[in-house]
């Protein structure tokens, strides 16, 4: 029995209908990416909150530290566990960093705008996360962790 059939059997045993089990199986990379991202978000928010409460650092410096710490965690875990890739890791990490930079820019813009109208920076940070997740998942799944990264990114191998 293949791994996919075992997972389907376990899901059915847990009471999921066959169609729900198949749907979960079909989107397992997305679900695992979301779970890994959820842990990365917790890391990001925890660092952001602690640093905001305990240091005099500007919120954008704090955001940089928290976002990039979560990024390193997310890249390593997604590469090894979710997408099971080990080739061209430096290229993939550079692309992942660029994608994270896009998310960072979105959250930083929202934090800047929020500070102009004196909104709570933690609330603004939390509010930015769904948009950042959608943008980053779309880019990472289509480019960073694609099976044939060389055809998607200039520079070949």
Secondary structure, 3 states (H helix, E strand, C coil): CCHHHHHHHHHHHCCCCHHHHHHHHHCHHHHHHHHHHHHHHHHHHHHHHHHHHHCCCCHHHHHHHHHHHHHHHHHHHHHHHHCCCCCCHHHHHHHHHHHHHHHHHHHHHHHHHHHHCCCCHHHHHHHHHHHHHHHHHHHHHHHHCCCCHHHHCCCCC
